[in-house]
Amino acid sequence: MLCKNRDFGRLDIEYDYEAIAAELTSASLRERKAKDIWRYEELLPVSQSFAVRLGEGGTPLIHARRLGERLGIKNLYLKDETRNPTASFKDRAMAVGIAKAVELGVKDVTTASSGNAAASLAAYSAAAGMKCHAYVQEDASMGKLAQLLLYGATTVRCGQEKEGEDATVQEMLRGVYESGYYPCPSFGPFNPYQVEGPKTIPFELFEQLDWDDVGAIFVPTGSGCLLTGVWKGVRDLKRIGLTTSYPRLVPVQPRGNRALTKAIEKNLRFDQVVAEAYPESVASGLLDPFPWDGDAALEGVRETRGAGVWVDDASIMQAVKELAAYEGVFAEPSGAAGIAGLEKLLGEGLVGKDESVVVLVTGSGLKEPEKLIGLYPQPARARGGEAHSRMRRKSGVRLKYRGAS
Ligand SMILES: Cc1ncc(COP(=O)(O)O)c(C=O)c1O
């Protein structure tokens, strides 16, 4: 699966766009029953006959009216990726990765991950009857670790020892070279298939918006797999004529890990990108020291005339609160970072208030409740219905209890 030179070059998948344009039209899509990622099978690199389906994709696009009003944007939309089967967007990548592994007859899969991609791979490989060997960051959250253990993955937590080192990737490669495991991380240089899965995010959101133009898409970014998928997706749509213009793609990174957004600011080439020495942020999913898919991600930002934005941890936590309080969407910090990025760029006048803006909300708050519970004072405790009767007295409401007869 890896390039023979082991130089991590990009192997891209080409499609017959002319033939696909004839098949995949807005009219033909209206006739399709599938609501998951396999709805767009022609633009995926594996047949759905190999798919292990857990309900990946088909997530809601929420018109965020209240938050939009607060920010002064009429058409603000949230693509709510927390609704995927393992509660993050990574299910789109891993559903494709496992379908390909099924086709190839693979028995052992491995991954390097901050936690969400590994949890997702573990779920899909469990359902496919494969063994999953997961290398995750040392401080992966309880929620993600619990998923990994319950889905039956052999899980190793990896600590960073050297500046800029991606310890999870080093361990994964050992498993590939020494034990022959099939590499199935979300990012592309180790296996080209998974990165095709997140293409379905733009496919869905444009279809949900009835193929209208979108001004910008905000993408929480670590390794750049998601951004690459979104870029490839908007490019595919234009190539088959379902859209005519690109939305500006905007990667959002935390201040403590921003190799990609620095490269955008300084107009660097990918071979000039320097890994962050010791990444640090509350957004654990955005902590890959090196943007492994940075080549394609940079191309996407430049071709779409996008921008990069970094945000500090306080604004990420503020975004978590706002998503919950204004829109009822419960995100982990990495998942909410896109909102923090939008607020920062709005302040800089880089987003038009009249355009449609889509923010990807990429992972559920239930993954990391330990980080969120302290954001507000803890709830009061009461015994023997005391609090309830106090509330009743206060509101003047009388409840009549009807016991079971
Ligand atoms: C919730 C969440 N959002 C965003 C990302 C960033 O995705 P990528 O590594 O593809 O840039 C991750 C990565 O793990 C994640 O878990």
The ligand as a Gaussian input file, in Angstrom:
#p B3LYP/6-31G(d) Opt

LIG

0 1
 C      -12.862000      16.066000      15.920000
 C      -11.762000      16.274000      14.929000
 N      -11.808000      17.345000      14.127000
 C      -10.870000      17.595000      13.217000
 C       -9.765000      16.755000      13.083000
 C       -8.704000      17.109000      12.104000
 O       -8.732000      16.277000      11.004000
 P       -7.452000      16.078000      10.086000
 O       -6.441000      15.347000      10.912000
 O       -7.993000      15.285000       8.977000
 O       -6.965000      17.415000       9.679000
 C       -9.671000      15.610000      13.884000
 C       -8.560000      14.690000      13.748000
 O       -8.379000      13.751000      14.488000
 C      -10.684000      15.361000      14.837000
 O      -10.642000      14.296000      15.638000

